[in-house]
């Protein structure tokens, strides 16, 4: 699998320099979750394309994905040496994975009129909610 190529609809976490590593992190968490950053890093580095990736790079990507709402802390435990965060994928991340893996033509071919209307209404509602959350300049 080419970790840096989208097979479907291009979505935000899979664009730019960190796209391949984000795909690998989503793949690892899709197999087993929740996981600590150390577990995620070990699993990602076991993938041949990411053998030379440093743990700190994986940790930065995990924190960035959490900041943008693609990962969430499932639990925080106290261990020797400090707190340990366990991360899992959010519904937003699962949607991104799904869209990235499927072509738009495959998703929308053969939809019933009712299903198309429902999807359109949900997308419009999501866009309006996002615009309402934007801070005003005034």
Buried (B, 14 or more C-beta within 10 A) or exposed (E): EEBEEBEBBEBEBBEEEBBBBBBBBBBBBEEEBBBBBEBBBBBBBEBEBBEEBEBEBBBBBBBBBBEBEBBBEEEEEEEEEEEBBBBBBBEBBBEBBEBBEEEEEEBEEEEEEEEEEEEEEEEEEEEEEEEEEEEEEE
